[in-house]
């Protein structure tokens, strides 16, 4: 389980590509590396991955074809940065919202509006998922727990404060970039339940 509070970024220092399979090696700074062990779960851009090898501050993860196809991790190159969050522990403060690390789709950045104190980013998402994107609701974008701003047809925006821009990849994101999307499961459950009830009445 994750909270959507990204703890920092890590650099991809090696990628071993095989048939429908890749091993990514990232370099973790000391604060993110403490107490790490084989089998631990760490979110990369919101996608839950399992630690398979540790060599001091270099940590390896295996990615299957489904992960490479469904997320933006398949686009990474050596030198790319990823948002990192260690798995939550019982008793930790939940500053964002509960996230599983299971990515549903990617959204494409369509506009970036910069102001002196924040940044507004507009995203385009597949229409089949837009029914779960509600104003003031939660959404996970590249592992960040964010509050949805406006919603227009198959587009929505979020407003980002300087701390988020400094700590995460959103400080570097530009139009055309794809970000991983995890929808709020409670919103999904409510929307799907209402749809079933209405369909049954008809």
C-alpha positions as MATLAB code, in Angstrom:
seq = 'XXXXXXXXXXXXXXXXXXXXXXXXXXXXXXXXXXXXXXXXXXXXXXXXXXXXXXXXXXXXXXXXXXXXXXXXXXXXXXXXXXXXXXXXXXXXXXXXXXXXXXXXXXXXXXXXXXXXXXXXXXXXXXXXXXXXXXXXXXXXXXXXXXXXXXXXXXXXXXXXXXXXXXXXXXXXXXXXXXXXXXXXXXXXXXXXXXXXXXXXXX';
ca = [
       0.000    0.000    0.000;
       1.119    3.552   -0.749;
      -0.092    7.014    0.219;
       0.714    9.000   -2.911;
       3.227   11.172   -1.076;
       6.295   10.935   -3.305;
       9.449   10.918   -1.182;
      11.874   11.903   -3.905;
      13.248   11.020   -7.317;
      15.778    8.395   -8.394;
      17.896    8.033  -11.515;
      17.722    4.985  -13.773;
      21.361    3.888  -14.100;
      20.936    0.637  -16.061;
      18.309   -1.152  -18.163;
      18.670   -4.789  -19.179;
      16.232   -5.408  -22.045;
      15.122   -8.920  -22.923;
      12.172  -10.342  -24.872;
       9.034   -8.785  -23.291;
      10.965   -8.254  -20.067;
      13.257   -5.625  -18.583;
      15.337   -5.159  -15.455;
      15.688   -1.571  -14.297;
      18.410   -0.471  -11.877;
      17.917    2.789   -9.990;
      20.217    4.711   -7.699;
      18.584    5.472   -4.354;
      19.803    8.256   -2.086;
      20.574    7.192    1.532;
      17.257    8.372    3.013;
      15.283    6.240    0.544;
      17.664    3.280    0.879;
      17.377    2.696    4.634;
      16.214   -0.760    5.675;
      15.581   -1.894    2.124;
      15.478   -5.652    1.472;
      14.855   -8.151   -1.318;
      11.120   -8.449   -1.929;
      10.288   -4.951   -0.727;
       7.713   -2.941   -2.674;
       8.699    0.455   -4.053;
       6.546    2.602   -6.342;
       8.157    3.960   -9.527;
       5.973    6.727  -10.989;
       3.176    5.183   -8.953;
       3.717    1.633  -10.242;
       4.412   -0.936   -7.521;
       7.614   -2.874   -8.259;
       9.470   -5.523   -6.245;
      13.129   -5.265   -5.248;
      15.052   -8.165   -6.845;
      18.688   -7.224   -6.169;
      20.608   -4.745   -4.014;
      24.157   -3.518   -4.651;
      24.747   -0.775   -2.088;
      22.704    2.193   -3.366;
      21.831    0.492   -6.656;
      18.542   -1.396   -6.531;
      17.106   -3.652   -9.254;
      13.505   -4.309  -10.297;
      11.993   -6.643  -12.914;
       9.251   -5.366  -15.235;
       6.950   -7.695  -17.147;
       5.490   -6.935  -20.589;
       2.119   -5.848  -19.163;
       3.826   -3.246  -16.980;
       5.950   -1.982  -19.875;
       2.886   -1.723  -22.136;
       0.445   -0.157  -19.670;
       2.704    2.396  -17.945;
       5.252    5.045  -18.886;
       8.053    2.891  -17.432;
       8.560    1.266  -20.822;
       9.653    4.667  -22.183;
      12.444    5.131  -19.642;
      16.070    5.391  -20.729;
      19.339    5.360  -18.797;
      19.506    8.725  -17.071;
      15.729    9.102  -16.756;
      14.311   10.045  -13.363;
      11.375    8.365  -11.622;
       9.183    9.376   -8.693;
       9.836    7.117   -5.718;
       7.688    6.109   -2.748;
       8.511    3.351   -0.275;
       5.594    1.188    0.847;
       3.567    2.578    3.745;
       3.889    1.035    7.207;
       1.160    0.616    9.789;
       1.201    3.676   12.000;
       2.557    5.989    9.293;
       0.788    9.286    8.698;
      -1.452    9.074    5.601;
      -0.966   12.478    4.016;
      -2.429   11.634    0.600;
      -4.930    8.856   -0.083;
      -4.648    5.077   -0.095;
      -3.084    3.804   -3.313;
      -2.323    0.260   -4.465;
       0.421    0.979   -6.987;
      -1.640   -0.671   -9.745;
      -1.727    1.578  -12.827;
      -4.914    1.635  -14.927;
      -3.767    3.753  -17.866;
      -1.645    6.721  -18.877;
      -2.815   10.300  -19.432;
      -1.180   12.757  -21.833;
      -0.250   16.293  -20.805;
      -2.078   18.725  -23.104;
      -1.323   22.096  -21.517;
       0.940   23.553  -18.840;
      -0.040   26.904  -17.325;
       2.626   28.506  -15.146;
       2.016   31.286  -12.623;
       4.440   32.791  -10.077;
       3.396   30.476   -7.211;
       2.040   27.310   -8.813;
       1.504   25.358  -12.008;
      -1.712   24.046  -13.566;
      -1.445   20.991  -15.823;
      -4.212   19.734  -18.116;
      -4.366   16.019  -18.937;
      -6.250   13.988  -21.521;
      -7.476   10.550  -20.437;
      -9.275    7.729  -22.229;
     -13.050    8.428  -22.197;
     -13.754    5.056  -20.562;
     -12.067    6.232  -17.353;
     -13.355    9.805  -17.261;
     -16.511    8.825  -15.368;
     -14.254    8.232  -12.353;
     -12.593   11.664  -12.625;
     -14.657   14.089  -10.549;
     -13.932   17.687   -9.498;
     -12.308   17.768   -6.035;
     -11.848   13.994   -6.109;
      -8.559   12.131   -5.681;
      -6.355   10.794   -8.453;
      -2.871    9.262   -8.550;
      -0.603   10.736  -11.251;
       2.924    9.336  -11.549;
       2.522    8.225   -7.938;
       1.413   11.626   -6.606;
      -1.858   11.855   -4.709;
      -3.508   14.931   -6.220;
      -6.851   16.711   -6.037;
      -8.672   17.075   -9.343;
      -9.477   20.641  -10.377;
     -11.671   21.173  -13.430;
     -13.107   18.433  -15.629;
     -14.041   19.026  -19.278;
     -15.127   16.108  -21.469;
     -12.059   13.805  -21.574;
      -9.710   16.345  -19.960;
      -9.009   17.405  -16.385;
      -6.481   19.533  -14.564;
      -4.563   19.630  -11.293;
      -2.921   22.546   -9.499;
       0.607   21.956   -8.206;
       2.381   23.836   -5.420;
       6.153   24.571   -5.462;
       6.914   21.698   -3.037;
       5.346   19.157   -5.407;
       7.160   20.679   -8.388;
      10.508   20.474   -6.591;
      10.120   16.995   -5.126;
       8.595   15.225   -8.141;
       8.868   14.913  -11.913;
       6.077   17.441  -12.372;
       8.654   20.203  -12.176;
      10.085   18.836  -15.446;
       6.984   17.611  -17.258;
       6.053   19.180  -20.615;
       3.215   18.960  -23.138;
       3.126   15.514  -24.742;
       4.525   13.634  -21.749;
       2.581   10.621  -20.531;
       1.910   10.077  -16.832;
       0.715    6.959  -15.035;
      -2.842    7.062  -13.707;
      -4.275    5.271  -10.679;
      -7.927    6.022  -10.055;
      -9.369    6.319   -6.569;
     -10.931    2.883   -5.790;
     -13.665    4.387   -3.594;
     -14.784    6.634   -6.441;
     -14.759    3.643   -8.788;
     -16.859    1.579   -6.383;
     -19.443    4.341   -5.926;
     -19.768    5.125   -9.641;
     -20.010    1.438  -10.624;
     -22.578    0.746   -7.887;
     -24.776    3.667   -8.942;
     -24.574    2.525  -12.576;
     -25.646   -1.030  -11.632;
     -28.546    0.198   -9.521;
     -29.812    2.520  -12.252;
     -29.438   -0.216  -14.889;
     -31.427   -2.637  -12.710;
     -34.258   -0.111  -12.308;
     -34.507    0.355  -16.046;
];
